[in-house]
Amino acid sequence: MSAVESPGISALRIGADIVGKLACPCCKMSLVVSADVMECSSQDCLTRFPLVDGIPILLNEKSSVFSIKDFVPGEATFNPRAKARLIRRLVYSFLNYLPALGNNPNSRRNYSLFADALSKTSGKTRVLVVGGSIVGKGMEQLIEDDRIDFVETDISIGPRTMMVCDAHDLPFEAETFDGIIIQAVLEHVLDPFRCVEEIYRVLKANGIVYAEIPFMQQVHGNRYDYLRFSHLGLLRLFRKFEEIVSGAAGGPGMALAWSYRYFLLSFVKSTKARLLASIFAHFTGFWLKYFDYFLVNRPGALDASSGNFFLGRKSSAVLSDRDLIKKYKGGDV
């Protein structure tokens, strides 16, 4: 069932067409929209979801580690580590101006393949970005494609966030989207298999999914960083999707550069010392990533990749585990 339209829709960052596809993240029933709140239409639920600057906060608090109050001005729970998080955020912002340790030589090509797969759908297509508070790496050209309507969601409010939601409970009707992008997100969720089930549910028949996830990377999300996937592990995660192409998203060079930085960081503790160690690592280790232009598509790179990607199509068939192990492409010795 879809959301019931009202005058409050004009204040939303998302378009009226997608409002009609919204569903309660708790029970999947329709939502009633007013000027500053969305409310579940089910008498058994009646959960209310606030709007913050035109952004719906659609969280199922019973299953999410995040709280709706954390997004409402004046109601967020006090956190004594907030100052530390702010300092850390400023440090990482500074590091963005240093020579990058990471590189994904395949990202632009992969997004081009994603667009080509979508182009087989007649008319304008609708794409959900899970973790889309900023433009993902390699996505710059795709985001300018006027043939695609993007719905950009995240668990944080950023420059491109249209809606706050948790990937474990996507607040949409079944078969709403032609495509879904989830780049560098699944390592930060507690149950990636449940999230992929949600992706499968809200994709239309033959819908396209593009995912990237780390493999040989250190913890980079503090307490919100949980899992890593090998190439075969990623294929099993998306076993209900027909593979179009998959492989390494970042090669061994990037993995080595990250390891070098975290090796140096393990010697120091204070914020100042860690910043200096990071600066030193960036200026002395950035060149390692350039090996990936030569290595990233070689078989052995899959066993030592920094991350992996999957581009696939929603399917009624399920990849069996016996067929899964036949897909090993690494440099076995």
C-alpha positions as CSV (number, residue, x, y, z in Angstrom):
1,M,0.0,0.0,0.0
2,S,1.3,3.5,-0.9
3,A,1.5,6.7,1.1
4,V,-1.5,9.0,1.2
5,E,-0.8,12.4,-0.3
6,S,-1.4,15.6,1.5
7,P,-0.2,19.3,1.4
8,G,2.9,18.2,3.4
9,I,4.4,16.6,0.4
10,S,5.6,20.0,-1.1
11,A,8.1,20.3,1.8
12,L,9.8,17.0,1.1
13,R,13.1,16.6,-0.7
14,I,11.8,13.5,-2.4
15,G,9.3,13.8,-5.3
16,A,5.6,13.1,-5.0
17,D,6.0,10.1,-7.3
18,I,8.3,8.3,-4.7
19,V,6.1,9.5,-1.8
20,G,3.4,7.3,-3.3
21,K,5.7,4.3,-3.0
22,L,6.7,4.8,0.7
23,A,5.8,2.2,3.3
24,C,6.2,2.1,7.0
25,P,9.6,0.6,7.9
26,C,8.0,-1.2,10.8
27,C,5.0,-3.0,9.2
28,K,5.2,-2.0,5.5
29,M,1.8,-0.4,5.5
30,S,1.0,3.0,3.9
31,L,2.1,6.3,5.4
32,V,-0.1,9.4,5.8
33,V,1.9,12.6,5.2
34,S,1.3,15.9,6.9
35,A,3.3,19.1,7.2
36,D,5.9,17.9,9.7
37,V,5.3,14.2,10.2
38,M,4.5,10.9,8.5
39,E,2.3,8.4,10.3
40,C,1.6,4.7,9.6
41,S,-2.0,4.2,8.4
42,S,-2.3,0.8,10.2
43,Q,-4.3,1.0,13.4
44,D,-2.0,-1.8,14.8
45,C,1.1,0.3,14.3
46,L,0.4,4.1,14.1
47,T,4.2,4.8,14.3
48,R,5.0,8.5,13.7
49,F,8.1,9.6,11.8
50,P,9.2,13.2,11.9
51,L,10.3,15.4,8.9
52,V,13.5,17.4,9.5
53,D,14.1,20.1,6.9
54,G,12.0,18.1,4.4
55,I,13.9,14.9,5.2
56,P,11.7,12.0,6.4
57,I,13.3,10.0,9.3
58,L,12.0,6.6,8.5
59,L,13.6,4.2,11.1
60,N,12.3,1.0,12.6
61,E,13.7,1.6,16.1
62,K,12.8,-1.9,17.2
63,S,15.4,-3.3,14.9
64,S,17.8,-0.4,14.2
65,V,20.8,0.6,16.3
66,F,19.9,4.2,15.5
67,S,17.3,6.4,17.2
68,I,14.8,8.8,15.5
69,K,15.6,11.3,18.3
70,D,19.2,11.5,17.2
71,F,18.0,13.3,14.0
72,V,15.5,15.7,15.6
73,P,17.0,19.1,16.6
74,G,16.8,19.6,20.4
75,E,16.0,16.0,21.1
76,A,19.2,14.2,20.3
77,T,20.5,12.1,23.2
78,F,23.6,13.7,24.7
79,N,26.8,11.8,23.9
80,P,29.9,12.6,25.9
81,R,32.0,11.5,22.9
82,A,30.4,14.0,20.6
83,K,33.4,16.3,20.8
84,A,35.8,13.4,20.0
85,R,33.7,12.5,17.0
86,L,33.8,16.1,15.8
87,I,37.6,16.2,16.1
88,R,37.8,12.9,14.3
89,R,35.6,14.2,11.5
90,L,37.7,17.3,11.1
91,V,40.9,15.2,10.9
92,Y,39.4,13.0,8.2
93,S,38.2,16.0,6.3
94,F,41.8,17.3,6.4
95,L,43.2,14.0,5.1
96,N,41.0,14.3,2.1
97,Y,43.3,17.0,0.8
98,L,46.3,14.8,1.0
99,P,47.5,12.3,-1.7
100,A,44.9,9.5,-1.6
101,L,45.9,6.0,-0.5
102,G,43.0,4.4,-2.3
103,N,41.9,4.1,-5.9
104,N,39.3,2.1,-7.7
105,P,40.3,1.9,-11.4
106,N,37.1,0.0,-12.3
107,S,34.5,2.3,-10.7
108,R,33.7,4.6,-13.7
109,R,33.5,1.6,-16.0
110,N,31.3,-0.3,-13.6
111,Y,28.8,2.6,-13.3
112,S,28.8,2.9,-17.1
113,L,27.9,-0.8,-17.2
114,F,25.2,-0.2,-14.6
115,A,23.7,2.6,-16.8
116,D,23.9,0.3,-19.9
117,A,22.0,-2.4,-18.0
118,L,19.4,0.1,-16.9
119,S,19.0,1.5,-20.4
120,K,17.2,-1.7,-21.4
121,T,14.3,-0.5,-19.3
122,S,11.9,1.6,-21.3
123,G,11.4,5.2,-20.3
124,K,12.9,7.0,-17.3
125,T,14.3,4.8,-14.6
126,R,14.2,5.1,-10.8
127,V,17.4,4.3,-8.8
128,L,17.7,4.0,-5.0
129,V,21.1,4.9,-3.5
130,V,21.6,3.3,-0.1
131,G,24.2,5.3,1.7
132,G,23.9,8.3,-0.6
133,S,24.5,11.3,1.6
134,I,27.4,12.2,-0.8
135,V,28.3,11.2,-4.4
136,G,30.1,7.8,-4.4
137,K,33.5,7.5,-6.0
138,G,33.2,7.0,-9.7
139,M,29.5,8.0,-9.7
140,E,30.0,11.6,-10.8
141,Q,29.0,11.0,-14.4
142,L,26.1,8.7,-13.6
143,I,24.5,11.2,-11.2
144,E,24.2,13.7,-14.1
145,D,22.3,11.2,-16.3
146,D,18.9,12.8,-16.9
147,R,17.4,9.5,-17.8
148,I,17.6,8.4,-14.1
149,D,15.6,9.7,-11.1
150,F,17.7,9.1,-8.0
151,V,16.3,8.6,-4.5
152,E,19.4,9.1,-2.2
153,T,19.1,7.7,1.3
154,D,21.5,7.4,4.2
155,I,21.6,6.8,8.0
156,S,23.1,10.3,8.3
157,I,22.0,13.7,7.0
158,G,24.5,14.9,4.3
159,P,24.4,17.3,1.3
160,R,22.5,14.7,-0.9
161,T,20.3,12.9,1.7
162,M,16.7,12.9,0.7
163,M,15.6,10.4,3.4
164,V,17.0,8.8,6.5
165,C,16.5,5.1,6.6
166,D,18.2,1.9,7.7
167,A,19.0,-0.7,5.0
168,H,17.7,-3.4,7.2
169,D,14.1,-2.0,6.8
170,L,13.8,-0.1,3.5
171,P,10.6,2.1,3.7
172,F,9.3,1.3,0.2
173,E,6.7,-0.9,-1.4
174,A,7.9,-4.0,-3.1
175,E,9.2,-3.7,-6.7
176,T,9.6,0.1,-6.5
177,F,13.0,0.6,-8.2
178,D,14.6,-0.2,-11.5
179,G,18.1,-0.1,-9.9
180,I,19.9,0.1,-6.6
181,I,23.4,1.3,-5.7
182,I,24.9,0.3,-2.4
183,Q,28.6,1.4,-2.4
184,A,30.8,0.9,0.7
185,V,27.8,0.4,3.0
186,L,27.3,-3.4,3.7
187,E,30.4,-3.5,5.9
188,H,28.6,-1.1,8.2
189,V,25.4,-3.1,8.7
190,L,24.8,-5.8,11.3
191,D,23.0,-8.2,9.0
192,P,24.0,-7.8,5.3
193,F,22.0,-10.8,4.3
194,R,18.8,-9.1,5.6
195,C,19.8,-5.9,3.8
196,V,20.2,-7.7,0.5
197,E,16.8,-9.4,1.0
198,E,15.4,-5.8,1.3
199,I,17.2,-4.8,-1.8
200,Y,15.7,-7.8,-3.6
201,R,12.2,-7.0,-2.3
202,V,12.1,-3.4,-3.5
203,L,13.7,-4.0,-6.9
204,K,11.4,-4.6,-9.8
205,A,11.7,-7.9,-11.8
206,N,15.0,-7.9,-13.7
207,G,16.1,-4.8,-11.7
208,I,19.8,-4.0,-11.5
209,V,22.0,-3.8,-8.4
210,Y,25.5,-2.5,-8.0
211,A,27.4,-3.1,-4.8
212,E,30.9,-2.5,-3.5
213,I,32.3,-3.8,-0.2
214,P,35.7,-4.0,1.4
215,F,37.8,-7.2,1.7
216,M,41.4,-6.4,2.8
217,Q,40.6,-3.2,4.6
218,Q,41.1,-2.2,8.3
219,V,38.3,-0.9,10.5
220,H,37.3,2.6,9.2
221,G,33.9,3.1,10.8
222,N,34.8,2.8,14.4
223,R,31.9,1.0,16.2
224,Y,29.9,0.9,13.0
225,D,32.2,-1.4,11.0
226,Y,31.6,-5.1,11.2
227,L,32.2,-7.3,8.1
228,R,34.4,-8.0,5.1
229,F,33.6,-10.2,2.1
230,S,35.9,-12.1,-0.3
231,H,34.8,-12.3,-3.9
232,L,33.1,-15.6,-3.4
233,G,31.5,-14.3,-0.2
234,L,30.1,-11.4,-2.1
235,L,28.7,-13.7,-4.8
236,R,26.9,-15.7,-2.1
237,L,25.5,-12.6,-0.5
238,F,23.9,-11.8,-3.8
239,R,23.0,-15.4,-4.7
240,K,19.5,-14.4,-5.8
241,F,20.8,-12.1,-8.5
242,E,22.2,-13.1,-11.9
243,E,25.8,-11.9,-12.2
244,I,26.5,-9.5,-14.9
245,V,30.1,-8.8,-13.8
246,S,32.0,-8.9,-10.6
247,G,35.6,-8.5,-9.5
248,A,38.0,-6.4,-7.5
249,A,37.0,-2.8,-6.7
250,G,40.3,-1.9,-5.2
251,G,43.5,-3.9,-5.9
252,P,46.4,-5.2,-3.8
253,G,48.2,-1.9,-4.1
254,M,45.4,-0.1,-2.3
255,A,45.2,-2.9,0.3
256,L,49.0,-2.5,1.0
257,A,48.7,1.3,1.3
258,W,45.9,0.9,3.8
259,S,47.9,-1.7,5.8
260,Y,50.9,0.6,5.8
261,R,48.9,3.5,7.2
262,Y,47.3,1.4,9.9
263,F,50.6,-0.2,10.8
264,L,52.0,3.2,11.6
265,L,48.8,4.2,13.5
266,S,49.1,1.2,15.7
267,F,52.2,2.7,17.3
268,V,50.5,5.9,18.5
269,K,47.4,6.8,20.5
270,S,46.8,10.6,20.8
271,T,44.8,12.5,18.2
272,K,47.8,14.7,17.3
273,A,50.2,11.7,16.9
274,R,47.7,9.8,14.8
275,L,47.2,12.8,12.6
276,L,50.9,13.1,12.1
277,A,51.3,9.4,11.4
278,S,48.4,9.6,8.8
279,I,50.0,12.5,7.1
280,F,53.3,10.7,6.9
281,A,51.6,7.5,5.6
282,H,49.8,9.5,2.9
283,F,52.9,11.3,1.6
284,T,55.1,8.1,1.6
285,G,52.6,5.5,0.6
286,F,50.2,7.0,-1.9
287,W,52.2,5.7,-4.8
288,L,51.3,2.0,-4.0
289,K,47.8,2.5,-5.4
290,Y,49.2,3.0,-8.9
291,F,50.2,-0.7,-9.1
292,D,46.4,-1.4,-9.3
293,Y,46.1,-0.1,-12.8
294,F,48.2,-3.2,-13.7
295,L,47.0,-5.6,-11.0
296,V,43.4,-5.0,-10.3
297,N,42.0,-7.3,-13.1
298,R,44.5,-10.1,-12.7
299,P,43.2,-13.3,-11.1
300,G,45.6,-13.2,-8.2
301,A,44.3,-9.7,-7.2
302,L,41.0,-11.2,-6.1
303,D,42.8,-13.0,-3.2
304,A,44.4,-9.8,-2.1
305,S,42.0,-7.1,-3.2
306,S,41.1,-4.1,-1.0
307,G,37.5,-4.5,-2.0
308,N,35.1,-6.2,-4.4
309,F,32.2,-5.3,-6.5
310,F,29.1,-7.0,-7.9
311,L,26.8,-5.9,-10.7
312,G,23.8,-8.2,-11.2
313,R,20.1,-8.5,-12.2
314,K,17.3,-9.7,-9.9
315,S,16.5,-13.3,-10.8
316,S,14.1,-16.0,-9.8
317,A,17.0,-18.5,-9.7
318,V,19.3,-18.9,-6.7
319,L,23.0,-19.6,-7.1
320,S,23.7,-22.9,-5.3
321,D,26.7,-23.3,-3.1
322,R,28.1,-26.0,-5.4
323,D,27.9,-23.6,-8.3
324,L,29.3,-20.9,-6.2
325,I,32.7,-22.6,-5.5
326,K,33.1,-23.2,-9.3
327,K,33.2,-19.4,-9.7
328,Y,36.5,-19.1,-7.8
329,K,38.8,-16.9,-10.0
330,G,41.8,-16.2,-7.7
331,G,45.4,-17.3,-8.1
332,D,45.2,-20.6,-6.3
333,V,48.6,-22.3,-5.9
